[in-house]
Amino acid sequence: MVHEMIITENFRNIYVGHTFLFDKKCVALYAKTEKMKVINTISELNQVLEPYRRQSKAVGLVPTMGALHQGHAALVEKCVTENDVSVVSVFVNPTQFNNKEDLRLYPRDLEADSRLLESIGTDYVFAPSVDEMYPETDTRVFDFGDLANVMEGQFRPGHFNGVAQIVSKLFYAVEPKRAYFGEKDFQQLAIIRLMVKQLYLPIEIVAVPIVREDSGLALSSRNLRLTEQQRTKAAEIYKTLKDSIAFKSEKSVEETMAFVVDTINNVDGLNVEYYDIVNGETLQHVENWTSAEYVVGCIAVFCGDIRLIDNIRYK
């Protein structure tokens, strides 16, 4: 696909024709010269991608579950700029939900998602049905060892196995050179990287930094379910994480963890499910600040019945 580069210095998050403007000083955005195509089957996807494969063109993939926001847009923009052809999957994957109510309530709006994706230059949207991706039950069980047994893995049993099932299926269907994931899902990113190694897939996993609202709240599709009052309270999550950077300078890991948990739990309507300070490579708990060169704090918080995750790098 051929794209025309547009440079803008407008800082606001608005749609202008075929341009999506980001909160950046100056970003390259794209206006499509060919209409984006929405594809629903793997056979059709293979049909449109095969010519690119034969020419050794770089195919980029952004796997999503829809309900797209500016965080997703940052992933897609990077994918569009770094590859010859871009594919964005929109599929709410049932096998990664251990809470059926969460699956039922997960926001879905393919029409709005498609408008956003076309505005930033996506070539193909892959929006399959559940039957298309799971014509039969996927019985594969992945072993990610200790990476999958902590934090999200502890509180969402089976979640990462479901993630690996669908992401591997998407990788086999698209055969991308690069795939893009947000750093908000920090543990998922580590799992996907390990899965690629285990399956010997020649795919580069590209991590994209967290995109935040002006309040600091990490962008998430689940934010759509927050009331304005909840959104204000949820902003305290990242504020507290930022405050903990200064707090830790004279405190231990355990004291810093207690500070974060107690501060957030003192906000009416917020309830910390877990907070851990871990080695950024192994995701295992660190006993002190010198235990690892790469240290990250990972958190999950309920705002009412809406579950939000975030993280912050300490070193």
VOKOL-774905 format. One record per atom (N, C-alpha, C, O, CB): z, y, x. Coordinates in pm, whole numbers, plus 50000, padded with zeros to 5 digits. Each point is the difference from the previous one (the first is absolute). Glycine has a CB too. Layout:
BEGIN
ZYX/...
This chain:
BEGIN
500004988050084/500005012049916/500005012550088/500615000150107/500614987549710/498095022950136/499965012650074/500925009949930/499985001249878/497644994550201/503185011250000/500945009749945/499785013550065/499595000850116/502094981049838/498615028649973/499895013650051/501405005350025/500844999949910/496985004149966/502445000550247/501345004750033/500235013949942/499145008850007/500834977450204/501215015649731/500415012949947/501315003650066/500924991950001/497915004249776/501285015750279/501245004450062/500655010449910/499345009349953/499754985950280/502195003249744/500705009549915/501325003950061/500644992050068/498264998449731/501515022050178/501305004550046/500925003049883/501055006250016/497875003150189/500684986349677/500875001449884/501104989750010/499724988350024/498395020449834/503144995350125/501134991350027/500514992849876/500924991850012/499675023350173/498854987549699/500604994749879/499414986549963/498914996450046/501505026849877/500334969349993/499574986749960/499275000949866/500604997949895/501354991550229/496755013849882/499255001749876/498634993650014/499524997750111/501725023649838/498154976149939/498634995450001/499075012049988/500235008949919/500444969049977/498295022550185/498985010349989/498654993050009/499544996750109/501975021549993/497864979549785/498744992849999/500184986250060/500774992049948/497985029550068/500544975650095/500094987250066/500915000650122/499934991550088/497795003149830/503155015650086/500865001750116/501454998649958/500425005249896/497905010050212/502464977549973/501444999049976/500695007150114/499824996250116/499974981749757/500995032350097/500595008350103/501414995550030/500804997849909/497785021450019/501744979350201/501284994850042/500885011150055/499525010850034/499414967350015/502365019249958/500955009150063/499884998750152/500964995850066/500615002649735/497315005150254/499774999750143/499365013450037/499405006649915/500334967850091/500395029650120/499415012750040/498494999849986/499395009649953/502504993950204/497504985649885/498554999149991/499634985350005/500304993350099/499365029550010/499704972049787/499684985849996/498534998149967/499385008349933/502984986349999/497104994450115/498614996649969/499974991649875/500644989549994/498715011550249/499925003549657/499884992749875/498534997249974/499125005450067/502985005549841/497644980649995/498654994949988/499465000849858/500694996849903/499804988450287/498265019049799/499304999949872/498934989150006/499175000050092/501285024949869/499574966149945/499094988750005/498585004149964/499765008349912/502134976650030/497175008950129/498605002149964/499504988849912/498905000949944/500745011450270/501144977149772/499684989249908/501224997349914/501135001650045/497204988350117/501445006149717/501104998049906/500854988050040/499474989450034/499155020949785/502684991450176/500914989150027/499804988949897/499705002849884/501965013250219/498514971749939/499804988749910/501304992349980/500714997250097/496905001249977/502704998349802/501174991849967/499534985649982/499094997349922/502115022449967/499444971250183/499624985950001/501184991749950/501155002850033/497245001050159/501324986149728/501064992049939/500054985550046/500974992949970/498825021949836/499194980650266/499984986050042/499784998750149/499405008750063/499754985049712/501354995350281/499844997550143/498534997550033/499535004250106/502794986349904/496955002849901/498584997250026/499205012950011/499155001350088/501074977049790/500045031250033/499295012850008/500425007850124/499185006650064/500664994049687/501444998650282/500495006750120/499284994750124/499565007750085/502684995749806/497634983450119/499294994050113/498545004550003/499435002350106/502114977949884/497875020949892/498605004049992/499785014050057/499035002350073/500724983249726/501155023850168/499795013850047/500425001750146/499475008850069/500904999149698/500574983950281/500485001750137/499194992250103/500025003450118/502225000249788/497064986250051/499274991550094/499025007850088/499934997350120/500314984249717/498995028250108/499095007650087/500745007450112/499485000950111/499005001849695/502715002550165/500785006850104/500464990150105/499995003050120/500765014049713/499664971250124/500454989850095/498864995850093/500204998550121/501484993449712/497125006350110/498864995950082/499675010450107/499514996650108/499604990549697/501155025550163/499715010850094/501215003350088/499985009850075/498374999449762/502704982650153/501235002150078/500625013749974/500585006150089/498524978650086/500765020049701/500635012649962/501494997949978/500434989249957/497425018549937/502945002450135/501454999149984/500385002149853/499695010349941/500644998050295/500344981949708/500505000849862/501505002650005/500744992850068/497444991649847/502265025750014/501425003149992/500544996849862/499305001849901/500425016150271/501524977349822/500634996249874/501355006849984/500815000550092/498024977549916/501395027449872/501335005049962/500464992049879/499525002449889/499985021150200/501424967149929/500524992549886/501035008449923/500935005450060/498684972850064/500235023049745/500955007549919/500264992549869/499284990849963/499955031150140/501824982549828/500264995049866/499725010949896/500484999349886/501254984850207/497505025949947/499645010449906/501105010249982/500935001050082/497634982949804/501335024050004/500915011349977/500035008750126/501065003050055/500374983449782/497395017550206/499835006250131/500535014350005/499975007349901/498044978250133/502465018250084/500545013350023/499535004950136/499184993450064/502865001749791/498475016250189/499525005950124/500284991250121/499285000650100/501075021849799/500704969450093/500254990650108/498874990050016/499554997350111/502895005449850/497104991849926/498844991250004/498775007550050/499204994750077/501774991849733/498895025950145/498835008050040/499955001750151/498925000150058/501165011949722/501084989450284/500045001250146/499494987250066/499295000550100/502655015449883/498424972649960/499504987250052/498494999249986/499294996250093/502894992849847/497335014749942/498574998849972/499215009850086/498954996450053/501554996449712/500005019450249/499305009750083/499834994850143/498935001450059/501995017249799/500134975450196/499924994650136/499014988450006/499234998750095/503165008249946/497644984849855/499064988749992/498565005049996/499134994750070/502614991749811/498005023650037/498645005449986/499505005850131/498844998150037/501635006949722/500405002050312/499565006750123/499804990350116/499225002950091/501995017449833/499474968250073/499974991050115/499064988049985/499874991950091/502455015149950/497024991949843/499174988249975/498655003949941/499835011049948/502234975550017/496975004350045/498685002449944/500004998649848/499225006649932/499784985250280/501864999749736/500104998049856/501464997649964/500734993450074/496914996949915/502785015149898/501414999249960/500134992549868/499235001949907/501265019650213/500534969849876/500324992549880/501475002449967/500864998750088/497374983749962/502065021149826/501375001449954/500234989949888/499295000249899/500795024550164/500874966549954/500324990549894/501075005949910/500955006450046/498444974250102/500445017349723/500985004349899/500374987649919/499244995649914/499815028450074/502124970650041/500404987449937/501514999049999/500644999950106/497224988949968/502715010449808/501454998149987/500274985150012/499714992249909/500575028549941/500274975550263/500134985950036/501254993649940/501115003550040/497665001450172/501084985949694/501184994549933/500884991450089/501204998849974/497485001649820/500764993650312/500804990750080/501025006850090/500864993250056/497224991449937/501835028650023/500985006750085/501125006649921/500885006450058/497314997450105/501784994749705/501065005549915/500994989049966/499654990149936/498785027349969/502814984350138/501034990449959/500745005049876/500894993349948/499364999250291/499375019449715/500585005849879/498865002149900/499185009150018/502725002450113/498044980449766/498895000649904/499935013349927/498925004649964/501284970850009/500965030950005/500015012949933/499385010750089/499295008949952/502764984449920/498215005750257/499395009350096/498494998549998/499275009950007/502804989250137/497454988549848/498564997549991/499425006149872/498945006350003/501364972650130/500395019249757/499515005249871/499935015250001/499075005849944/501904974349941/500015026450177/500095014649997/499215006850111/499885012250001/502344985149897/497244994950195/499295006250111/498815008049947/499184994649925/501544986650230/499185031649883/498955008749941/498594995450038/499754995650112/501865023549896/497484982149895/498614996050021/499085010649937/500165003449883/500484971950118/498415029750076/499035009749948/498774999850091/499845008650086/502005006049816/497304975450077/498834998350087/499055011849990/499365003550099/500864971849875/499675030749908/499095011349985/500425011750089/499185005850070/500344987049695/501775010550232/500505010950085/499914996250147/499645008350084/501914999049732/498764980250216/499894995550138/498575001350051/499775004250113/502134979949848/497145012349955/498605000650041/499555014450024/499235002650093/500334976549776/500915030250049/499655014150021/500495004850136/499275006650074/500824997449678/501154992750279/500565004150129/499234993650115/499645006750097/502624996049797/497494984450096/499334992950109/498585005250023/499575001450114/501804978549833/497925023149945/498665005550018/500045013850062/499125003650079/500114983149725/501805021150163/500095013750051/500225000450150/499705010150064/501194996949718/499634982350275/500255000150145/499074990550074/500264996650116/502115009249839/496564989949980/498934993450073/500034985050007/499324994250084/500645025850041/500814973449789/500034985449999/498634994449962/499345005349911/503114995150030/497154989150126/498724993749969/500124989949886/499225000349905/500105003150331/501674987649775/500154989449900/501474998549960/500904999950083/497094988350011/502225010649775/501314996549946/499924985549953/499134996449921/501385027750009/500404967750120/500064986049958/501184998649906/501155000450042/497804991350175/500755006649653/501044999449897/499884987049922/499514999949887/500515025350095/500424963850078/499844986849937/501074997449894/501015006949994/497964984750217/500784998449707/501004995249905/500934990250070/499734995650112/498665007549695/502704993550127/500924989950055/499284986650013/500174993050100/501815018949797/497224984550004/499284987350005/498994999650115/499744989450057/500555008549696/499155013750281/499045000450111/500704997150133/499484992850084/499125023849788/502604989250146/500704998050126/500794987050003/500244994350106/499905030449916/500274970649860/500774987649992/499374990549898/500594997649895/501525014850170/496694982249966/499384990549907/500844987449984/499894992849901/497865016150163/503094988750037/500994989349992/501255004850073/499945009550078/498264972349910/502915011749986/501265004350060/499924999350152/499564990050057/501685002049741/499185018750267/500035000550146/501314993650046/501075005849981/497485015450027/501374967250051/501204992650041/500345002250147/500934993750051/498554989349775/499795025650241/500275002350142/501385006050021/500425009049926/497144994250114/503144991950060/501315005450036/499935004550145/499734992050090/501494992849744/499025027950188/499965005750134/501404999850062/501005001249930/497045013550004/501994983950195/501285000250072/499995011950096/499364999650105/500894975249876/500475035549981/500095011950084/501345001050072/500325010250060/498115001349784/502344977850148/501264999450073/500955011249962/500115003749883/498694985650302/501895015949916/501035010149975/499445013149946/500735007649936/500594982150246/497395013149842/499425012349948/500125000949848/500165010849944/498254989450250/501504988349740/499964999849853/501354996849938/500114999549877/497534993650138/503385004950066/501294995949945/501005011349986/501114997949951/498484980250150/500035033949942/500915011449996/499485010549902/498854999449958/501844996250281/500165013749727/499655011749919/499234996149874/500574993649911/499385020150297/498764989949783/499224996849880/499994985049973/500084995749885/498505024550157/501324971950064/499974985649984/501294994449941/499984990149926/498465009150264/502665007149843/501294995549949/500165003249852/500564992049925/500415011250302/498545008349732/500215004549862/498814997249908/500125001249878/501385016450212/497364978749967/498814996849919/499434986650045/498934999650061/500575025149906/501204964550005/499554986950048/498584996849951/499685001749883/502714990550120/496805003150089/498624996549967/499035011750007/498794998049993/502134984549864/499605029650156/499145011849998/498954999650111/498825001949973/503075011149930/498544984650220/499055000650110/499044988450000/498895001250051/502815010850080/498694976749813/499054989149988/498875004149904/498824997150025/503014985950021/498545023849845/498995005049907/499125010650063/498795000349975/502764994849839/499045013750267/499215010150071/499004993350093/498835003850004/503105012449983/498534973950088/499124993150093/498884992549927/498874999550048/503054998250112/498404996749725/498974993049922/498875009549963/498834996950024/502914987549888/498605027050030/498945008849951/499295007450115/498785001749996/502525001049792/499455001650313/499365007350109/499064990750078/498915004250040/503095011249977/498414972250004/499114990750069/498754997449917/498904999050055/503074990450058/498185009349755/498844998349914/499045011950011/498794998350007/502624987849836/499155025950158/499185012050014/499325000450136/498835003950011/502705008249833/499184984050260/499404999850134/498844990150005/498965003150058/503255003150044/497954982149838/498914990150000/498815004949917/498854997450034/502854984249994/498595025649862/498925004749913/499225011650062/498785000549991/502574992249813/499365016650260/499375012250052/499544998350145/498985005650039/502455007849807/499314978850232/499734998450144/499985013650071/499015003450066/499674975649885/502385028850036/499995013450060/500214999550151/500564990650054/500315018649731/498665001250279/500325001950141/501385006350013/500764996950092/496795005849965/502765006249847/501305006750000/500574999849858/499265000549902/500045014450291/502034984349799/500695001049871/501155009850016/500665000450104/498704975849830/500875031749961/500915011550009/501204998249909/499874996749882/498185018150173/503154987650003/501254998449926/500925011850033/499985005350111/499794969549891/501045029149899/500915011250020/501314995750065/500474988949978/498515022049825/501594998050277/501244997050069/501225000349908/501094995950040/497895013550165/500844995449672/501144999649906/500454985549979/501194997249995/497985023749890/499854970150104/500304985749987/500114994150140/499164992150042/499645006449733/502255005650294/500144997050143/500064984950027/499354995050092/501835026849936/499614971149892/500134985750021/498714992749964/499604990650069/502865011149883/496895002749942/498724994049962/498985001350112/499254990750027/501245014649733/499495006250306/499075002350110/500214989750111/499044994650055/500915029949890/501324972950088/500314990050103/499574986049956/499504992250081/502435021849995/498264982949796/499614987049946/498494998250007/499524989450040/502475010949807/497255010050114/498554999150001/499484998050143/499094992150023/500815022649772/500684992550299/499584998450139/500244985650049/499164994350069/501355030149973/500644970049921/500284986250039/499064990349931/499534990450061/502875015849975/497314996249836/499084991249926/498624999750065/499404989450012/501865015549778/498255006750252/498705000950064/499984991550128/499024993250029/500645029949875/501444977350172/500094991850121/500054985349964/499334991950065/501865026750053/499594977849781/500134985949962/498684994149952/499714988450026/502675016049915/496825003749989/498744995149944/498815002550093/498864996849966/502075007349807/499345001550345/498955002750099/498875008449941/498824997250020/501754981250094/499825032049812/499015008649938/499665011750093/500915006450053/499944987249718/497865009350250/499595010850090/500035013649930/498985006849989/499594976950136/502615020049828/500155012349921/501035009150066/501104995650035/498294992049753/500245024950230/500945009950052/500815005749883/499445005049903/498995000750290/502894993549819/500885005649897/500385014150042/500625002250104/500274974949834/498735032649979/500225014150031/501155005349913/499944999549878/497615003550186/503485002050002/501145005849930/499805015049981/499565007050091/501954975350006/498805022549783/499845014249968/501365005849961/500714994049919/496885002350004/502805015150134/501335005749974/500275002749853/499085001849921/500815008350303/501394990149742/500445002749862/499575014049959/500135009550077/501854974949952/497535016849849/499695013049941/501125003249901/500404991349922/497065005750107/503045015249974/501165003749920/499705011849908/499115008150025/502364983550157/499305009049710/499985011849915/500675011450076/500624997850103/499424988249684/499835026350161/500635011550066/501504998050016/500605005250094/497625009649811/502384977750005/501444997550003/500394989850107/501184998550031/498915006949727/498924987750297/500274989550097/499934986049942/499964990350074/501465025850044/498554982849749/499914986949936/498714993150041/498915005749988/502455002649817/498754979350243/498814992550039/499144997249878/500504995649897/500764993950295/497445013149821/499114997449887/499944985149971/499904991850091/498755028649967/501414976449814/499974986149953/499444999849860/500225009249922/501764984650223/497294995549822/499504998749864/501154999649900/499845004349886/498154983550200/503145007149956/501174999249911/500585013849968/500755001549904/499744976050191/499165032649986/500485013649971/499505004949864/500615008849940/499444996050306/498844989449707/499475003949869/500994997249888/499935006249894/497774989450191/503204995149938/500974996349897/501255008750006/500854999049911/498284977850098/501005031650093/501195008450014/499935012149907/498945006149985/501294986550254/500905010849699/500105012649928/500155011150103/500254997450118/500804991449678/498805023750161/500165011150093/501405000150060/500175002950119/498155010349750/502674983750051/501384999550049/500174988850102/500645001950103/500195007349678/498594979350192/500074988950095/499265003350129/500454996450108/499714987749701/498715022650179/499225003650118/500825009050093/499954998550122/497924999549744/502875011350075/500855008950079/501094992150072/500295002350117/499265016349722/501044972050089/501064991850061/499424990950108/500614998250106/500685002549679/497544993650189/499394990850095/499685006850133/499944993550104/499134993649704/500725026150189/499725007350123/501184999450097/499835002350120/498655012849751/502714981950077/501184999150086/499914988050095/500714999650100/500655011349720/497794979550149/499874988250087/499525004350138/500644997150101/498884988249700/499345021550202/499455003950129/500845010950065/500145000250122/497584993649798/502835015250000/500875010550056/501164993650077/500355004450109/499035011249702/501204974050129/501114993250066/499544992850126/500695000250102/500444997149676/497714996250215/499474993450120/499785010250112/500334997250116/498564985449739/500565029050112/499815010350102/501345004850057/500145001850120/497735005349765/503104994950025/501335004450045/500644989750092/500795003550088/499485009549700/499404974450192/500624989450081/499535000450145/500664994450087/499524991649708/498695020450232/499525001050138/500985008350083/500364996250111/497245001949811/502835013250023/501005008250070/501364993149999/500735000550099/498015020449838/501604972749952/501294993349986/500174989350107/501104998450054/498875006149700/498984988150277/500114988550089/500275003850145/500414991550079/498054996549769/501325024750187/500115003950141/501384997250057/500134997650120/498175020049838/502714982749958/501364997350049/500674988649923/501214998350004/498975025750062/498984968249863/500564989349917/499334986750033/498924999550059/501585017149758/500174972850143/499464986650023/498964996649893/499845007349902/502334985750205/497144995849913/499054995149902/500704997449866/499505004149895/499114985850289/502535003449821/500714996749876/500485012549929/499955000749877/500764977650224/499775031649973/500445012549939/498835007449937/500145006049894/501724995650274/496994998049897/498825006649945/499544993149872/499625006649904/499705000450328/500724979749768/499644992749879/500935003649885/499555002049888/499554979450253/502195019249888/500985003449896/499775014249948/500135002549880/501534981950226/497995024849984/499725013749959/498845000649902/500085006749897/500785001450324/498064985049812/498815000149915/500304993949863/499675005949897/498874992750307/502074989849796/500284993049874/500975008149914/499755001949881/499874976050233/501455027049944/501005007549922/499425013049946/500265003749885/501554986250254/497415017149943/499445012949956/499054998049882/500065007549903/500145001450331/498944981149775/499034997749892/500694994749875/499665004049889/498564991650281/502734995449848/500714994549883/500855010549929/500364998249884/499674979750230/500285032849954/500775010849937/499145008849911/500525008649928/501004991050267/497174998449809/499105007349911/499914992149869/499614988449999/499045021450197/501724996749695/500004993349870/498604994749967/499025007550003/502875007449919/498034972350048/498714994149964/499314992850113/499004993249978/500815024549859/500714983650286/499434993050115/500924988650042/501225001550001/497635019550074/500564967649959/500774988450042/499264992850113/498914994849979/502095002849789/499595002250350/499364993850115/500054984849986/501074994149983/499575025550163/498194974049860/499954985449999/500264994750141/500784990650018/497595009749788/500975005750292/500314996650139/499635011850088/499125008049966/500504967449991/501045025450156/499605009150107/500334993050130/501144995750021/499245025349838/498654977850228/500244993550128/499305007750110/498945005949979/501294971849908/500385022150230/499435006150119/499574988550090/500824992050044/500635029249939/497244978250044/499434987950059/499125002950121/499555011350022/500544978349752/499694999950302/498995000350105/498635001349932/499654991849916/501794993950242/497805024549877/498735002649932/498964989250022/499014999549926/501485024350097/499704967650076/499064989150025/500414987249928/499174993549936/500305016750286/501804986149788/500474987249944/500595001449861/500154990149929/500295002450301/499915019849730/500665003249872/501404994249990/500564999249891/497205001450005/502814995450216/501374994950000/500985011450026/499705009550071/499484968050010/501995021249860/501045010250010/500375002750146/500124990750080/500765002349695/499295019850258/500465003550134/501485003249996/500495006449906/497235002550155/502994986650040/501455002250006/500335013950053/501035005749963/499314969950072/498805029750051/500235013350056/498675006650029/498954993649992/503254999150108/497845020149933/498785007850016/499194996150123/498825003650010/502335015049874/499464974150208/499274995950120/499484985649990/499474994750098/501955021050034/498724978149752/499574986049983/498494998550002/499504989150030/502555006949839/497225014650100/498544999449996/499435013850032/500655010249979/499434971049852/498695018950218/499335012750028/499415006249875/499785012149994/499724979650235/500255000049671/499375004449875/500964996649887/500184988249966/497445008350125/503015013749849/501034998049899/499645007549872/499685011950003/502074985250178/498324995849707/499595005549871/501074997249896/500624989450000/496955007650059/502645012549852/500884998049886/499174997549875/499135008149966/502635006550138/498504974349827/499234996249881/500924999349880/501114994750008/497244992550133/501195018349746/500885001149883/499264996949870/498805002649986/502545014650138/499404977149782/499534998449862/501075005549908/501184996850015/497434982650043/500975029049848/500945006949910/499504999049858/498815002049973/501875013950211/500214981149725/499675000849858/500315014049951/501115005150017/499364970249950/498525030849970/500195012649929/499874996549853/498904998949947/500185015950246/502074983549741/499974993849869/499574985650017/500644992550075/498845029549810/499464973950047/499494986450017/498734999650084/499304989950003/501725004149777/498675017250287/498795001050082/500384998350146/500845007350052/498045008049778/500484975150235/500354996550138/499085007450097/498784999349989/502034978049936/499805029950170/499275008050097/500374995650140/501164996750027/498775022749814/499104980450249/500274996650140/499565011450091/499155008149964/500584967549984/500875024750171/499675010350097/500484995250137/500674989850010/499495028749815/499494988750276/500504996750135/499925012350088/499335009849968/499944966350007/501435023150137/499995010950097/500164994350140/500744990550021/500235025549809/498324989950263/500094995350139/501095007750072/500035012349996/497514981650005/503364998850066/501075006250077/499635001550147/500405009650066/501254980749773/497595000250213/499565000850140/498804990950022/499484999250111/502895006149964/
